[in-house]
């Protein structure tokens, strides 16, 4: 059984019962003109993780692990978008409004799609979610149970919002979770670093953290 040298201690896992969950690697969050940029963020801070995320996904497919891509996006009528979420920030161009990459965070629009380097492949699962955490108002828990998944390797954006929310939700449901530190990023690097410390504190109160290199070494 592969074992990752992780913090706060080693993380053994069975690939047959492990899924890579890639959180929201969408154009709206990583590209100029997307929602992240319209919020005033420097989206270039997220781009450096893309090659590592591609390596993680390739490794998962090669080793028979399930691959799940989450996508924060709403239906065209915004029926699954709480009014409070749309109103937050009093933005001139917010969720559902026409933007440079199409209607912001609306399923089927260009901005809601994944960056080209990380497009889902045959056999991958794509899970659309209306909130920050991937378990809220989705079938993720049922999907994982149906496939016998007990362990999750988690990456994506942003570390302190959707990645952390998903990891905490998973932890509360009994999944063993490892944050792949160089496959996750934030517009605020200090927030990313803080989340890593929160995850591994108190003996791994939320889970484990390790680099992609440590995961690759576990299979060497």
C-alpha positions in Angstrom: 0.0 0.0 0.0 1.5 3.4 -0.9 2.4 5.6 2.0 2.9 9.4 1.6 5.4 11.1 3.9 3.0 13.8 5.0 2.3 16.2 7.8 1.6 15.6 10.6 2.4 11.9 10.0 2.5 9.3 7.3 -0.6 8.9 5.1 -1.2 5.3 3.8 -3.8 4.8 1.2 -5.2 2.2 -1.2 -5.4 3.6 -4.8 -8.5 1.5 -5.4 -10.3 3.3 -2.6 -8.8 6.8 -3.3 -10.1 9.7 -5.3 -8.3 12.9 -6.5 -10.7 15.8 -6.1 -9.7 18.8 -8.1 -11.6 21.8 -7.0 -12.9 24.5 -9.4 -10.0 24.8 -11.8 -12.1 27.1 -14.0 -11.4 29.9 -16.3 -13.6 32.2 -14.2 -11.1 31.8 -11.3 -7.8 31.5 -13.2 -8.0 33.8 -16.3 -8.1 37.5 -16.8 -11.7 38.7 -17.4 -13.1 36.0 -15.1 -14.9 36.3 -11.8 -11.7 36.1 -9.7 -10.2 39.1 -11.6 -13.5 41.0 -11.4 -13.2 40.7 -7.6 -10.0 42.5 -7.8 -7.6 39.5 -7.5 -4.3 38.9 -9.2 -5.3 35.7 -11.1 -1.6 35.1 -12.1 -1.0 33.8 -8.6 -3.1 30.7 -9.3 -1.5 29.8 -12.7 1.7 28.2 -11.3 -0.2 25.2 -9.8 -1.6 24.1 -13.2 1.3 21.9 -14.3 1.4 20.2 -10.9 -2.4 19.6 -11.0 -2.0 18.1 -14.5 0.7 15.7 -13.1 -1.5 14.7 -10.2 -4.4 14.0 -12.5 -2.2 11.9 -14.8 -0.8 10.0 -11.9 -4.3 9.3 -10.6 -5.5 7.9 -13.9 -2.4 5.8 -14.4 -2.8 4.3 -10.9 -6.5 3.6 -11.1 -7.7 6.3 -8.8 -11.0 8.0 -9.3 -10.8 11.5 -10.6 -13.4 14.1 -9.7 -13.5 17.7 -11.0 -15.8 20.1 -9.2 -17.2 23.1 -10.9 -18.8 26.1 -9.1 -21.5 27.1 -11.5 -25.2 27.9 -11.4 -28.1 27.0 -13.7 -29.1 29.7 -16.3 -32.1 30.8 -14.2 -29.9 31.1 -11.1 -32.5 29.0 -9.2 -29.7 27.4 -7.2 -28.0 30.7 -6.4 -29.1 32.2 -3.1 -29.9 35.9 -3.5 -27.4 36.7 -0.7 -24.6 35.1 -2.7 -25.4 37.1 -5.8 -25.7 40.3 -3.9 -22.4 39.9 -1.9 -19.9 42.6 -2.6 -22.4 44.8 -4.5 -20.4 44.1 -7.7 -21.2 45.9 -11.0 -20.7 42.6 -12.8 -21.5 39.6 -10.5 -22.9 36.1 -10.7 -25.2 35.6 -13.7 -24.2 38.9 -15.3 -22.6 39.1 -18.8 -18.8 39.4 -18.5 -15.8 38.9 -20.8 -16.0 35.1 -20.4 -19.8 34.9 -20.7 -22.3 35.0 -17.9 -20.4 34.8 -14.7 -20.4 31.4 -13.0 -23.2 30.0 -15.1 -23.0 26.5 -16.3 -22.3 26.2 -20.0 -20.6 29.6 -20.3 -16.9 29.8 -21.3 -15.8 31.1 -17.9 -17.4 28.2 -16.0 -15.4 25.8 -18.1 -12.1 24.3 -17.0 -8.7 25.7 -18.0 -7.5 23.9 -21.2 -4.6 22.0 -19.4 -7.0 20.3 -17.0 -10.0 19.3 -19.1 -11.8 16.3 -17.8 -11.0 13.0 -19.6 -13.2 10.0 -20.3 -13.9 8.2 -17.1 -13.5 11.3 -14.9 -16.5 12.6 -13.0 -17.5 16.3 -13.2 -19.6 17.6 -10.3 -21.3 20.9 -10.5 -21.8 22.6 -7.2 -23.7 25.7 -6.2 -21.8 26.5 -3.1 -18.2 26.5 -1.7 -18.1 23.0 -0.3 -18.4 20.2 -2.8 -20.8 18.2 -0.6 -23.4 20.9 -0.2 -26.4 20.3 -2.5 -24.6 17.7 -4.6 -24.4 13.9 -4.9 -20.7 13.7 -4.0 -21.1 11.7 -0.8 -23.3 9.2 -2.7 -20.8 9.0 -5.5 -17.9 8.3 -3.2 -19.8 5.7 -1.2 -20.9 3.9 -4.4 -17.3 3.6 -5.5 -16.0 2.5 -2.1 -13.9 5.7 -1.8 -12.4 6.3 1.7 -9.4 8.5 1.0 -9.2 11.8 -0.9 -6.3 13.7 -2.4 -7.5 17.3 -2.7 -6.2 20.2 -4.8 -7.6 23.2 -6.6 -8.6 26.8 -5.8 -8.9 28.7 -3.7 -7.2 27.0 -0.7 -9.1 29.0 2.0 -12.5 29.0 0.4 -13.7 26.0 -1.7 -10.7 23.7 -1.0 -10.9 24.1 2.7 -14.7 24.0 2.8 -14.7 20.7 0.9 -11.9 19.2 3.1 -13.8 20.1 6.3 -17.0 18.7 4.9 -15.2 15.5 3.9 -13.5 15.2 7.3 -16.9 15.4 9.1 -18.2 12.6 6.9 -15.3 10.3 7.8 -13.1 10.5 4.8 -9.3 10.6 5.2 -8.1 13.7 3.4 -4.8 14.9 2.2 -4.2 18.4 0.9 -1.7 18.4 -2.0 0.0 21.6 -1.1 1.5 22.6 -4.5 -1.7 21.6 -6.3 -3.7 24.2 -4.4 -3.4 28.0 -4.3 -5.0 31.3 -3.1 -5.0 34.8 -4.4 -3.5 35.5 -0.9 -0.5 33.3 -0.4 -0.6 33.9 3.4 -4.1 32.4 3.4 -2.9 29.2 1.7 -0.1 28.9 4.2 -2.5 29.4 7.1 -4.9 26.7 5.8 -2.1 24.2 5.6 -1.2 24.8 9.2 -4.9 24.6 10.2 -5.3 21.2 8.5 -2.4 19.5 10.1 -2.7 21.1 13.6 -3.5 19.1 16.6 -2.5 15.8 15.1 -4.3 16.4 11.8 -7.6 17.6 13.1 -8.8 18.2 9.5 -6.4 15.9 7.7 -2.9 15.6 6.2 -0.8 17.8 3.9 2.0 16.9 1.5 3.6 18.0 -1.7 3.0 16.3 -5.1 6.6 15.0 -5.0 5.8 13.1 -1.9 2.8 11.5 -3.5 4.8 10.5 -6.5 7.5 9.1 -4.3 4.9 6.9 -2.6 4.6 5.0 -5.9 8.3 4.9 -6.7 
